[in-house]
Amino acid sequence: QHRNYTSNPLSKLSTVILHEGVERVDSFAFENCGITTLQFPASVSTIQSYVFYNCDKLTYVDYNNAVLGERVFENCSILTTVEYASNLSTIRHGAFVSCPKLTCFNLTGENTVVSAPEVGEGETGEEGNEGVATVSTSAEYTYQYSVYIPQNVTLNNYIFYQCYAITTVFTENASIPYQTFYECTALKLVKVTTNLDSIGESAFNGDYNLVNFYYGDTVFNGAKFPDDISVGSYAFRNCDSLVEVYAD
C-alpha cells in the first residue's frame, strides 16, 4: 500500500547503502525517498514491487541482480541511467513506467557497440557508422543505444511505458510484449534480431517520432514483416513517421 508522501519519514533520506549480505528488498521499501544514486550488492536476490516508487531525486542506478521487480522504478521522474549486470534474467511489468527522463538502460561497464544504422527520415543508413545514435551515460561509458536488451532476458508488459526520453532501442529478445514502448515519443530507431517472433499489442503505440525499424541488417521493400512474426493489434498505431522497415 502506498504511503502518504507528506507524512513519509523517509522523504528526506538522500543516501542508502545496501551492504553485501542483504538478500531481499521488500515492496515499497524506499517509496518517496530522496535518494539520488543507488548501487545494489550482488547478494540481493529479490527486489519486490514498487521498491523505489516516486523517488523523484533518483538519477542513477547500478543494478547487479537477476530480477527487476514490478513497477520498481515507477514515477522516478529524473532517473536517467540504469546500468545492469549480465546476470539480469527478468524485467517484470511496468518496471520503468513514467520515467520520463530515462535515457539509458544498458549493461554495466560495457560499451555495447553493435552495428548501428543511421537515424534518418527513411534513409537506408550505413552499418558501423560511429557517429550515430550515441548516448552518453556515466563519465566512463558511451553507448550507441538508449536501451539494450539481451536475448536471455524475459520481458513482461509495459516496461518502458511513457519513457519519453528513450531515443534508440536494440533488442535481441524474441518477444516485444504488450505496450513495452508505449508513448516513447522520442524513440526514433529500433533494431531487432532475426530471432524475433512476436510484437505485442500496442508495443510501439504513440511513438510518432519512430522513423526506422530494423529487422536484421538488410533492407526490403514495403512495411511488411515476415509471415512467421506475430504482430499484435495497434502495435504501430500513431507511428506517423515510420516510413521504412528493414529485414533479412
Salt bridges, closest charged atoms under 4 A:
ASP26 OD1 - ARG24 NE 2.37
GLU31 OE2 - HIS2 ND1 2.89
ASP56 OD1 - LYS57 NZ 3.92
GLU74 OE1 - ARG71 NH1 2.93
GLU127 OE1 - LYS191 NZ 3.98
ASP217 OD1 - LYS191 NZ 2.73
ASP227 OD1 - LYS224 NZ 2.75
